[in-house]
Protein backbone atom coordinates (compact mmCIF):
# COMPACT_ATOMS: atom_id res chain seq x y z
CA UNK A 1 0.00 0.00 0.00
CA UNK A 2 1.46 3.34 -1.08
CA UNK A 3 1.02 6.14 1.44
CA UNK A 4 1.65 9.86 1.71
CA UNK A 5 1.88 10.98 5.34
CA UNK A 6 0.63 14.38 6.54
CA UNK A 7 1.73 15.35 10.06
CA UNK A 8 3.71 17.88 12.08
CA UNK A 9 4.15 17.57 15.90
CA UNK A 10 5.59 14.85 18.10
CA UNK A 11 2.09 13.38 18.45
CA UNK A 12 2.30 12.22 14.81
CA UNK A 13 5.78 10.67 15.06
CA UNK A 14 4.87 7.21 16.48
CA UNK A 15 2.37 6.64 13.68
CA UNK A 16 4.90 7.53 11.00
CA UNK A 17 7.58 5.38 12.62
CA UNK A 18 5.25 2.38 12.80
CA UNK A 19 4.30 2.77 9.15
CA UNK A 20 7.95 2.83 8.19
CA UNK A 21 8.60 -0.45 10.01
CA UNK A 22 5.85 -2.36 8.20
CA UNK A 23 6.83 -4.08 4.93
CA UNK A 24 3.19 -3.96 3.75
CA UNK A 25 3.35 -0.16 3.51
CA UNK A 26 5.47 2.20 1.44
CA UNK A 27 5.61 5.82 2.57
CA UNK A 28 6.21 7.79 -0.62
CA UNK A 29 6.61 11.25 0.93
CA UNK A 30 5.83 13.37 3.98
CA UNK A 31 3.88 16.63 4.02
CA UNK A 32 4.53 18.79 7.08
CA UNK A 33 4.29 22.41 8.20
CA UNK A 34 7.06 24.84 7.21
CA UNK A 35 10.00 25.18 9.59
CA UNK A 36 9.34 27.69 12.38
CA UNK A 37 11.62 30.10 14.16
CA UNK A 38 12.23 29.47 17.84
CA UNK A 39 12.49 32.34 20.28
CA UNK A 40 15.98 31.42 21.43
CA UNK A 41 18.41 32.22 18.66
CA UNK A 42 15.56 32.78 16.21
CA UNK A 43 16.72 29.72 14.27
CA UNK A 44 14.47 27.87 11.85
CA UNK A 45 13.50 24.57 13.43
CA UNK A 46 12.05 21.61 11.53
CA UNK A 47 8.98 19.79 12.82
CA UNK A 48 9.43 16.45 14.64
CA UNK A 49 7.82 14.69 11.68
CA UNK A 50 10.29 16.29 9.26
CA UNK A 51 13.19 15.06 11.38
CA UNK A 52 11.94 11.49 11.10
CA UNK A 53 11.37 11.83 7.37
CA UNK A 54 14.90 13.14 6.80
CA UNK A 55 16.35 10.31 8.88
CA UNK A 56 14.63 7.84 6.52
CA UNK A 57 15.56 9.74 3.33
CA UNK A 58 11.94 10.50 2.48
CA UNK A 59 10.88 13.40 0.28
CA UNK A 60 9.51 16.25 2.42
CA UNK A 61 6.99 18.81 1.14
CA UNK A 62 6.33 21.92 3.24
CA UNK A 63 3.78 24.17 1.56
CA UNK A 64 2.65 27.33 3.34
CA UNK A 65 -0.92 26.59 2.20
CA UNK A 66 -1.31 23.08 0.86
CA UNK A 67 -4.67 23.87 -0.79
CA UNK A 68 -3.09 26.62 -2.89
CA UNK A 69 0.40 25.28 -3.56
CA UNK A 70 0.50 24.22 -7.23
CA UNK A 71 3.76 22.28 -6.93
CA UNK A 72 2.54 20.23 -3.96
CA UNK A 73 -0.85 19.58 -5.56
CA UNK A 74 0.89 18.34 -8.70
CA UNK A 75 3.19 16.06 -6.68
CA UNK A 76 0.24 14.66 -4.74
CA UNK A 77 -1.65 13.89 -7.97
CA UNK A 78 1.35 12.28 -9.59
CA UNK A 79 2.19 10.14 -6.54
CA UNK A 80 -0.54 7.60 -7.36
CA UNK A 81 -0.89 6.94 -3.62
CA UNK A 82 -3.44 4.47 -2.32
CA UNK A 83 -4.13 6.51 0.80
CA UNK A 84 -3.19 9.76 2.52
CA UNK A 85 -2.67 9.42 6.29
CA UNK A 86 -3.23 12.61 8.30
CA UNK A 87 -2.12 12.98 11.95
CA UNK A 88 -2.16 16.47 13.49
CA UNK A 89 -0.99 18.07 10.25
CA UNK A 90 -2.22 21.55 11.10
CA UNK A 91 -3.85 22.57 7.81
CA UNK A 92 -7.29 21.85 6.35
CA UNK A 93 -7.26 19.72 3.21
CA UNK A 94 -9.38 20.74 0.24
CA UNK A 95 -11.92 18.46 -1.40
CA UNK A 96 -9.53 18.25 -4.34
CA UNK A 97 -6.88 16.68 -2.11
CA UNK A 98 -9.37 14.44 -0.28
CA UNK A 99 -10.46 12.96 -3.62
CA UNK A 100 -6.96 12.09 -4.83
CA UNK A 101 -6.06 8.76 -3.14
CA UNK A 102 -7.81 5.53 -4.12
CA UNK A 103 -8.80 4.58 -0.57
CA UNK A 104 -9.35 8.13 0.66
CA UNK A 105 -7.72 10.17 3.43
CA UNK A 106 -7.52 8.57 6.88
CA UNK A 107 -7.25 10.81 9.93
CA UNK A 108 -5.99 9.73 13.36
CA UNK A 109 -7.87 11.90 15.88
CA UNK A 110 -7.14 12.21 19.59
CA UNK A 111 -10.64 11.86 21.04
CA UNK A 112 -13.68 9.61 20.89
CA UNK A 113 -15.63 11.34 18.16
CA UNK A 114 -17.99 13.08 17.82
CA UNK A 115 -16.80 14.56 21.13
CA UNK A 116 -13.95 17.06 20.97
CA UNK A 117 -13.76 17.77 17.27
CA UNK A 118 -11.11 20.37 16.52
CA UNK A 119 -7.53 21.36 17.16
CA UNK A 120 -7.01 20.61 20.87
CA UNK A 121 -9.04 17.53 21.89
CA UNK A 122 -6.57 16.25 24.47
CA UNK A 123 -6.30 19.57 26.28
CA UNK A 124 -10.03 20.28 26.46
CA UNK A 125 -10.81 16.69 27.43
CA UNK A 126 -8.63 17.12 30.53
CA UNK A 127 -9.94 20.62 31.21
CA UNK A 128 -13.46 19.21 31.37
CA UNK A 129 -12.44 16.43 33.74
CA UNK A 130 -13.22 13.49 31.47
CA UNK A 131 -12.44 10.05 32.89
CA UNK A 132 -11.86 8.37 29.52
CA UNK A 133 -10.70 9.31 26.05
CA UNK A 134 -9.12 7.57 23.08
CA UNK A 135 -8.29 7.53 19.40
CA UNK A 136 -10.57 7.32 16.39
CA UNK A 137 -9.53 6.68 12.81
CA UNK A 138 -11.91 8.17 10.27
CA UNK A 139 -12.43 8.78 6.58
CA UNK A 140 -11.93 12.50 6.14
CA UNK A 141 -14.48 14.75 4.51
CA UNK A 142 -14.55 18.50 3.99
CA UNK A 143 -15.84 19.21 7.52
CA UNK A 144 -13.91 19.70 10.76
CA UNK A 145 -13.46 16.13 12.03
CA UNK A 146 -16.90 15.16 10.75
CA UNK A 147 -15.94 12.14 8.63
CA UNK A 148 -17.28 8.62 9.06
CA UNK A 149 -15.49 6.63 11.78
CA UNK A 150 -13.51 3.47 11.08
CA UNK A 151 -11.97 2.13 14.33
CA UNK A 152 -11.60 3.40 17.87
CA UNK A 153 -9.55 2.57 20.97
CA UNK A 154 -10.11 3.96 24.47
CA UNK A 155 -7.90 4.65 27.48
CA UNK A 156 -8.74 5.78 31.03
CA UNK A 157 -7.58 9.17 32.29
CA UNK A 158 -5.88 9.31 35.69
CA UNK A 159 -6.41 12.19 38.09
CA UNK A 160 -2.81 13.36 37.65
CA UNK A 161 -2.46 12.80 33.90
CA UNK A 162 -1.53 16.02 32.12
CA UNK A 163 -1.72 16.90 28.43
CA UNK A 164 1.83 15.75 27.78
CA UNK A 165 1.30 12.38 29.49
CA UNK A 166 -1.97 11.76 27.70
CA UNK A 167 -0.67 12.84 24.29
CA UNK A 168 2.26 10.46 24.60
CA UNK A 169 -0.03 7.55 25.46
CA UNK A 170 -2.57 8.38 22.76
CA UNK A 171 0.11 8.79 20.10
CA UNK A 172 1.27 5.21 20.68
CA UNK A 173 -2.32 3.95 20.60
CA UNK A 174 -2.91 5.93 17.41
CA UNK A 175 -0.01 4.31 15.61
CA UNK A 176 -1.28 0.80 16.34
CA UNK A 177 -4.88 1.69 15.46
CA UNK A 178 -3.83 3.22 12.14
CA UNK A 179 -1.98 0.06 11.12
CA UNK A 180 -5.02 -2.05 11.98
CA UNK A 181 -7.27 0.36 10.10
CA UNK A 182 -5.21 0.28 6.91
CA UNK A 183 -4.93 -3.51 6.85
CA UNK A 184 -8.66 -3.99 7.41
CA UNK A 185 -9.47 -1.30 4.85
CA UNK A 186 -7.34 -3.02 2.24
CA UNK A 187 -9.04 -6.36 2.95
CA UNK A 188 -12.49 -4.70 2.97
CA UNK A 189 -13.04 -5.87 6.55
CA UNK A 190 -14.13 -2.52 7.88
CA UNK A 191 -17.27 -0.43 7.53
CA UNK A 192 -17.31 3.31 8.06
CA UNK A 193 -19.88 4.52 10.60
CA UNK A 194 -21.28 8.07 10.30
CA UNK A 195 -20.95 10.33 13.33
CA UNK A 196 -23.97 11.49 15.29
CA UNK A 197 -23.69 15.24 14.80
CA UNK A 198 -26.17 15.93 17.62
CA UNK A 199 -23.58 14.59 20.11
CA UNK A 200 -20.68 16.68 18.79
CA UNK A 201 -18.58 18.89 21.04
CA UNK A 202 -15.66 21.09 20.03
CA UNK A 203 -12.07 21.59 21.11
CA UNK A 204 -10.88 24.90 19.66
CA UNK A 205 -7.35 26.25 19.60
CA UNK A 206 -6.20 27.33 23.05
CA UNK A 207 -5.94 31.09 23.49
CA UNK A 208 -3.61 33.02 25.79
CA UNK A 209 -6.46 33.95 28.12
CA UNK A 210 -7.19 30.25 28.71
CA UNK A 211 -3.94 29.99 30.69
CA UNK A 212 -4.90 32.49 33.40
CA UNK A 213 -5.78 30.95 36.78
CA UNK A 214 -8.77 32.37 38.65
CA UNK A 215 -8.65 31.20 42.25
CA UNK A 216 -12.39 31.67 42.72
CA UNK A 217 -12.82 28.43 40.74
CA UNK A 218 -12.96 25.15 42.63
CA UNK A 219 -9.82 23.13 43.39
CA UNK A 220 -10.74 20.43 40.87
CA UNK A 221 -11.51 22.99 38.15
CA UNK A 222 -8.13 24.64 38.65
CA UNK A 223 -6.37 21.27 38.76
CA UNK A 224 -8.01 20.23 35.48
CA UNK A 225 -7.10 23.54 33.86
CA UNK A 226 -3.46 23.24 34.99
CA UNK A 227 -3.03 19.68 33.70
CA UNK A 228 -5.10 20.26 30.57
CA UNK A 229 -3.15 23.32 29.46
CA UNK A 230 0.18 22.05 30.81
CA UNK A 231 2.73 23.61 31.18
CA UNK A 232 1.40 27.11 30.58
CA UNK A 233 -1.12 28.06 33.29
CA UNK A 234 -0.13 31.19 35.15
CA UNK A 235 -0.88 33.04 38.36
CA UNK A 236 0.62 36.22 39.80
CA UNK A 237 2.79 36.02 42.91
CA UNK A 238 4.45 39.07 44.44
CA UNK A 239 3.62 40.99 41.23
CA UNK A 240 5.48 38.43 39.07
CA UNK A 241 4.11 35.80 36.69
CA UNK A 242 4.36 32.26 38.03
CA UNK A 243 3.49 29.08 36.18
CA UNK A 244 1.72 26.36 38.14
CA UNK A 245 2.58 23.06 36.44
CA UNK A 246 1.38 20.33 38.82
CA UNK A 247 -1.16 20.24 41.64
CA UNK A 248 -3.09 17.80 43.82
CA UNK A 249 -6.72 18.52 44.75
CA UNK A 250 -7.15 17.64 48.42
CA UNK A 251 -10.07 15.76 49.89
CA UNK A 252 -11.38 12.25 50.40
CA UNK A 253 -13.06 12.35 46.99
CA UNK A 254 -9.64 12.30 45.30
CA UNK A 255 -7.43 10.30 47.67
CA UNK A 256 -8.15 6.90 46.11
CA UNK A 257 -7.23 8.18 42.65
CA UNK A 258 -3.71 9.13 43.75
CA UNK A 259 -0.67 6.85 43.35
CA UNK A 260 0.28 5.03 46.57
CA UNK A 261 3.27 7.24 47.28
CA UNK A 262 1.13 10.38 47.01
CA UNK A 263 -1.62 8.88 49.12
CA UNK A 264 0.97 8.44 51.87
CA UNK A 265 2.08 12.07 51.50
CA UNK A 266 -1.47 13.39 51.61
CA UNK A 267 -2.31 11.28 54.68
CA UNK A 268 0.59 12.93 56.50
CA UNK A 269 -0.89 16.39 56.02
CA UNK A 270 -2.35 18.06 59.09
CA UNK A 271 -6.12 18.18 59.55
CA UNK A 272 -7.19 20.94 57.19
CA UNK A 273 -10.92 20.76 57.83
CA UNK A 274 -10.85 23.79 60.14
CA UNK A 275 -8.56 25.86 57.93
CA UNK A 276 -10.00 28.34 55.46
CA UNK A 277 -9.05 31.54 53.72
CA UNK A 278 -9.76 33.73 50.75
CA UNK A 279 -9.42 32.28 47.24
CA UNK A 280 -5.72 32.32 46.33
CA UNK A 281 -4.53 32.50 49.94
CA UNK A 282 -1.80 30.20 51.27
CA UNK A 283 -3.55 28.53 54.21
CA UNK A 284 -0.92 25.94 55.15
CA UNK A 285 2.68 25.00 54.46
CA UNK A 286 3.79 21.41 55.01
CA UNK A 287 7.49 20.71 55.47
CA UNK A 288 8.98 18.73 52.61
CA UNK A 289 5.80 18.99 50.55
CA UNK A 290 4.77 22.56 49.80
CA UNK A 291 2.03 25.15 50.02
CA UNK A 292 -1.70 24.53 50.23
CA UNK A 293 -3.90 27.19 48.66
CA UNK A 294 -7.55 27.99 49.30
CA UNK A 295 -9.72 28.03 46.16
CA UNK A 296 -13.34 28.97 45.62
CA UNK A 297 -14.20 25.45 46.77
CA UNK A 298 -11.64 23.13 48.32
CA UNK A 299 -7.88 23.16 48.78
CA UNK A 300 -5.11 22.73 46.24
CA UNK A 301 -1.59 21.49 46.97
CA UNK A 302 1.05 23.08 44.73
CA UNK A 303 3.25 20.18 43.66
CA UNK A 304 5.37 21.91 41.00
CA UNK A 305 5.77 25.51 39.84
CA UNK A 306 7.98 27.44 37.43
CA UNK A 307 9.04 31.01 38.23
CA UNK A 308 9.69 33.29 35.26
CA UNK A 309 13.07 32.61 33.67
CA UNK A 310 13.72 29.50 35.80
CA UNK A 311 13.31 25.77 35.51
CA UNK A 312 10.33 23.95 37.05
CA UNK A 313 10.81 23.23 40.76
CA UNK A 314 9.01 21.30 43.45
CA UNK A 315 6.46 23.04 45.61
CA UNK A 316 8.75 22.66 48.62
CA UNK A 317 11.76 24.15 46.82
CA UNK A 318 9.55 27.09 45.87
CA UNK A 319 8.52 27.57 49.51
CA UNK A 320 12.15 27.56 50.61
CA UNK A 321 13.42 29.73 47.76
CA UNK A 322 10.81 32.44 48.29
CA UNK A 323 10.43 32.07 52.09
CA UNK A 324 6.71 31.76 51.46
CA UNK A 325 4.46 32.50 54.41
CA UNK A 326 0.95 31.46 55.37
CA UNK A 327 -1.41 34.29 54.47
CA UNK A 328 0.35 35.32 51.26
CA UNK A 329 -1.80 35.53 48.15
CA UNK A 330 -1.68 34.21 44.64
CA UNK A 331 -3.51 36.58 42.34
CA UNK A 332 -5.28 35.96 39.05
CA UNK A 333 -2.97 35.13 36.14
C-alpha positions as CSV (number, residue, x, y, z in Angstrom):
1,X,0.0,0.0,0.0
2,X,1.5,3.3,-1.1
3,X,1.0,6.1,1.4
4,X,1.6,9.9,1.7
5,X,1.9,11.0,5.3
6,X,0.6,14.4,6.5
7,X,1.7,15.4,10.1
8,X,3.7,17.9,12.1
9,X,4.1,17.6,15.9
10,X,5.6,14.8,18.1
11,X,2.1,13.4,18.5
12,X,2.3,12.2,14.8
13,X,5.8,10.7,15.1
14,X,4.9,7.2,16.5
15,X,2.4,6.6,13.7
16,X,4.9,7.5,11.0
17,X,7.6,5.4,12.6
18,X,5.2,2.4,12.8
19,X,4.3,2.8,9.2
20,X,8.0,2.8,8.2
21,X,8.6,-0.5,10.0
22,X,5.8,-2.4,8.2
23,X,6.8,-4.1,4.9
24,X,3.2,-4.0,3.8
25,X,3.4,-0.2,3.5
26,X,5.5,2.2,1.4
27,X,5.6,5.8,2.6
28,X,6.2,7.8,-0.6
29,X,6.6,11.2,0.9
30,X,5.8,13.4,4.0
31,X,3.9,16.6,4.0
32,X,4.5,18.8,7.1
33,X,4.3,22.4,8.2
34,X,7.1,24.8,7.2
35,X,10.0,25.2,9.6
36,X,9.3,27.7,12.4
37,X,11.6,30.1,14.2
38,X,12.2,29.5,17.8
39,X,12.5,32.3,20.3
40,X,16.0,31.4,21.4
41,X,18.4,32.2,18.7
42,X,15.6,32.8,16.2
43,X,16.7,29.7,14.3
44,X,14.5,27.9,11.8
45,X,13.5,24.6,13.4
46,X,12.1,21.6,11.5
47,X,9.0,19.8,12.8
48,X,9.4,16.5,14.6
49,X,7.8,14.7,11.7
50,X,10.3,16.3,9.3
51,X,13.2,15.1,11.4
52,X,11.9,11.5,11.1
53,X,11.4,11.8,7.4
54,X,14.9,13.1,6.8
55,X,16.3,10.3,8.9
56,X,14.6,7.8,6.5
57,X,15.6,9.7,3.3
58,X,11.9,10.5,2.5
59,X,10.9,13.4,0.3
60,X,9.5,16.2,2.4
61,X,7.0,18.8,1.1
62,X,6.3,21.9,3.2
63,X,3.8,24.2,1.6
64,X,2.7,27.3,3.3
65,X,-0.9,26.6,2.2
66,X,-1.3,23.1,0.9
67,X,-4.7,23.9,-0.8
68,X,-3.1,26.6,-2.9
69,X,0.4,25.3,-3.6
70,X,0.5,24.2,-7.2
71,X,3.8,22.3,-6.9
72,X,2.5,20.2,-4.0
73,X,-0.8,19.6,-5.6
74,X,0.9,18.3,-8.7
75,X,3.2,16.1,-6.7
76,X,0.2,14.7,-4.7
77,X,-1.6,13.9,-8.0
78,X,1.3,12.3,-9.6
79,X,2.2,10.1,-6.5
80,X,-0.5,7.6,-7.4
81,X,-0.9,6.9,-3.6
82,X,-3.4,4.5,-2.3
83,X,-4.1,6.5,0.8
84,X,-3.2,9.8,2.5
85,X,-2.7,9.4,6.3
86,X,-3.2,12.6,8.3
87,X,-2.1,13.0,11.9
88,X,-2.2,16.5,13.5
89,X,-1.0,18.1,10.2
90,X,-2.2,21.6,11.1
91,X,-3.9,22.6,7.8
92,X,-7.3,21.8,6.4
93,X,-7.3,19.7,3.2
94,X,-9.4,20.7,0.2
95,X,-11.9,18.5,-1.4
96,X,-9.5,18.2,-4.3
97,X,-6.9,16.7,-2.1
98,X,-9.4,14.4,-0.3
99,X,-10.5,13.0,-3.6
100,X,-7.0,12.1,-4.8
101,X,-6.1,8.8,-3.1
102,X,-7.8,5.5,-4.1
103,X,-8.8,4.6,-0.6
104,X,-9.3,8.1,0.7
105,X,-7.7,10.2,3.4
106,X,-7.5,8.6,6.9
107,X,-7.2,10.8,9.9
108,X,-6.0,9.7,13.4
109,X,-7.9,11.9,15.9
110,X,-7.1,12.2,19.6
111,X,-10.6,11.9,21.0
112,X,-13.7,9.6,20.9
113,X,-15.6,11.3,18.2
114,X,-18.0,13.1,17.8
115,X,-16.8,14.6,21.1
116,X,-14.0,17.1,21.0
117,X,-13.8,17.8,17.3
118,X,-11.1,20.4,16.5
119,X,-7.5,21.4,17.2
120,X,-7.0,20.6,20.9
121,X,-9.0,17.5,21.9
122,X,-6.6,16.2,24.5
123,X,-6.3,19.6,26.3
124,X,-10.0,20.3,26.5
125,X,-10.8,16.7,27.4
126,X,-8.6,17.1,30.5
127,X,-9.9,20.6,31.2
128,X,-13.5,19.2,31.4
129,X,-12.4,16.4,33.7
130,X,-13.2,13.5,31.5
131,X,-12.4,10.0,32.9
132,X,-11.9,8.4,29.5
133,X,-10.7,9.3,26.0
134,X,-9.1,7.6,23.1
135,X,-8.3,7.5,19.4
136,X,-10.6,7.3,16.4
137,X,-9.5,6.7,12.8
138,X,-11.9,8.2,10.3
139,X,-12.4,8.8,6.6
140,X,-11.9,12.5,6.1
141,X,-14.5,14.7,4.5
142,X,-14.5,18.5,4.0
143,X,-15.8,19.2,7.5
144,X,-13.9,19.7,10.8
145,X,-13.5,16.1,12.0
146,X,-16.9,15.2,10.8
147,X,-15.9,12.1,8.6
148,X,-17.3,8.6,9.1
149,X,-15.5,6.6,11.8
150,X,-13.5,3.5,11.1
151,X,-12.0,2.1,14.3
152,X,-11.6,3.4,17.9
153,X,-9.6,2.6,21.0
154,X,-10.1,4.0,24.5
155,X,-7.9,4.7,27.5
156,X,-8.7,5.8,31.0
157,X,-7.6,9.2,32.3
158,X,-5.9,9.3,35.7
159,X,-6.4,12.2,38.1
160,X,-2.8,13.4,37.7
161,X,-2.5,12.8,33.9
162,X,-1.5,16.0,32.1
163,X,-1.7,16.9,28.4
164,X,1.8,15.7,27.8
165,X,1.3,12.4,29.5
166,X,-2.0,11.8,27.7
167,X,-0.7,12.8,24.3
168,X,2.3,10.5,24.6
169,X,0.0,7.6,25.5
170,X,-2.6,8.4,22.8
171,X,0.1,8.8,20.1
172,X,1.3,5.2,20.7
173,X,-2.3,3.9,20.6
174,X,-2.9,5.9,17.4
175,X,0.0,4.3,15.6
176,X,-1.3,0.8,16.3
177,X,-4.9,1.7,15.5
178,X,-3.8,3.2,12.1
179,X,-2.0,0.1,11.1
180,X,-5.0,-2.1,12.0
181,X,-7.3,0.4,10.1
182,X,-5.2,0.3,6.9
183,X,-4.9,-3.5,6.9
184,X,-8.7,-4.0,7.4
185,X,-9.5,-1.3,4.9
186,X,-7.3,-3.0,2.2
187,X,-9.0,-6.4,2.9
188,X,-12.5,-4.7,3.0
189,X,-13.0,-5.9,6.5
190,X,-14.1,-2.5,7.9
191,X,-17.3,-0.4,7.5
192,X,-17.3,3.3,8.1
193,X,-19.9,4.5,10.6
194,X,-21.3,8.1,10.3
195,X,-21.0,10.3,13.3
196,X,-24.0,11.5,15.3
197,X,-23.7,15.2,14.8
198,X,-26.2,15.9,17.6
199,X,-23.6,14.6,20.1
200,X,-20.7,16.7,18.8
201,X,-18.6,18.9,21.0
202,X,-15.7,21.1,20.0
203,X,-12.1,21.6,21.1
204,X,-10.9,24.9,19.7
205,X,-7.3,26.2,19.6
206,X,-6.2,27.3,23.1
207,X,-5.9,31.1,23.5
208,X,-3.6,33.0,25.8
209,X,-6.5,33.9,28.1
210,X,-7.2,30.3,28.7
211,X,-3.9,30.0,30.7
212,X,-4.9,32.5,33.4
213,X,-5.8,30.9,36.8
214,X,-8.8,32.4,38.7
215,X,-8.6,31.2,42.2
216,X,-12.4,31.7,42.7
217,X,-12.8,28.4,40.7
218,X,-13.0,25.1,42.6
219,X,-9.8,23.1,43.4
220,X,-10.7,20.4,40.9
221,X,-11.5,23.0,38.2
222,X,-8.1,24.6,38.7
223,X,-6.4,21.3,38.8
224,X,-8.0,20.2,35.5
225,X,-7.1,23.5,33.9
226,X,-3.5,23.2,35.0
227,X,-3.0,19.7,33.7
228,X,-5.1,20.3,30.6
229,X,-3.2,23.3,29.5
230,X,0.2,22.0,30.8
231,X,2.7,23.6,31.2
232,X,1.4,27.1,30.6
233,X,-1.1,28.1,33.3
234,X,-0.1,31.2,35.2
235,X,-0.9,33.0,38.4
236,X,0.6,36.2,39.8
237,X,2.8,36.0,42.9
238,X,4.5,39.1,44.4
239,X,3.6,41.0,41.2
240,X,5.5,38.4,39.1
241,X,4.1,35.8,36.7
242,X,4.4,32.3,38.0
243,X,3.5,29.1,36.2
244,X,1.7,26.4,38.1
245,X,2.6,23.1,36.4
246,X,1.4,20.3,38.8
247,X,-1.2,20.2,41.6
248,X,-3.1,17.8,43.8
249,X,-6.7,18.5,44.7
250,X,-7.1,17.6,48.4
251,X,-10.1,15.8,49.9
252,X,-11.4,12.2,50.4
253,X,-13.1,12.3,47.0
254,X,-9.6,12.3,45.3
255,X,-7.4,10.3,47.7
256,X,-8.2,6.9,46.1
257,X,-7.2,8.2,42.7
258,X,-3.7,9.1,43.7
259,X,-0.7,6.8,43.3
260,X,0.3,5.0,46.6
261,X,3.3,7.2,47.3
262,X,1.1,10.4,47.0
263,X,-1.6,8.9,49.1
264,X,1.0,8.4,51.9
265,X,2.1,12.1,51.5
266,X,-1.5,13.4,51.6
267,X,-2.3,11.3,54.7
268,X,0.6,12.9,56.5
269,X,-0.9,16.4,56.0
270,X,-2.3,18.1,59.1
271,X,-6.1,18.2,59.5
272,X,-7.2,20.9,57.2
273,X,-10.9,20.8,57.8
274,X,-10.9,23.8,60.1
275,X,-8.6,25.9,57.9
276,X,-10.0,28.3,55.5
277,X,-9.1,31.5,53.7
278,X,-9.8,33.7,50.8
279,X,-9.4,32.3,47.2
280,X,-5.7,32.3,46.3
281,X,-4.5,32.5,49.9
282,X,-1.8,30.2,51.3
283,X,-3.5,28.5,54.2
284,X,-0.9,25.9,55.2
285,X,2.7,25.0,54.5
286,X,3.8,21.4,55.0
287,X,7.5,20.7,55.5
288,X,9.0,18.7,52.6
289,X,5.8,19.0,50.5
290,X,4.8,22.6,49.8
291,X,2.0,25.2,50.0
292,X,-1.7,24.5,50.2
293,X,-3.9,27.2,48.7
294,X,-7.6,28.0,49.3
295,X,-9.7,28.0,46.2
296,X,-13.3,29.0,45.6
297,X,-14.2,25.4,46.8
298,X,-11.6,23.1,48.3
299,X,-7.9,23.2,48.8
300,X,-5.1,22.7,46.2
301,X,-1.6,21.5,47.0
302,X,1.0,23.1,44.7
303,X,3.2,20.2,43.7
304,X,5.4,21.9,41.0
305,X,5.8,25.5,39.8
306,X,8.0,27.4,37.4
307,X,9.0,31.0,38.2
308,X,9.7,33.3,35.3
309,X,13.1,32.6,33.7
310,X,13.7,29.5,35.8
311,X,13.3,25.8,35.5
312,X,10.3,23.9,37.0
313,X,10.8,23.2,40.8
314,X,9.0,21.3,43.4
315,X,6.5,23.0,45.6
316,X,8.7,22.7,48.6
317,X,11.8,24.2,46.8
318,X,9.5,27.1,45.9
319,X,8.5,27.6,49.5
320,X,12.2,27.6,50.6
321,X,13.4,29.7,47.8
322,X,10.8,32.4,48.3
323,X,10.4,32.1,52.1
324,X,6.7,31.8,51.5
325,X,4.5,32.5,54.4
326,X,0.9,31.5,55.4
327,X,-1.4,34.3,54.5
328,X,0.3,35.3,51.3
329,X,-1.8,35.5,48.2
330,X,-1.7,34.2,44.6
331,X,-3.5,36.6,42.3
332,X,-5.3,36.0,39.1
333,X,-3.0,35.1,36.1
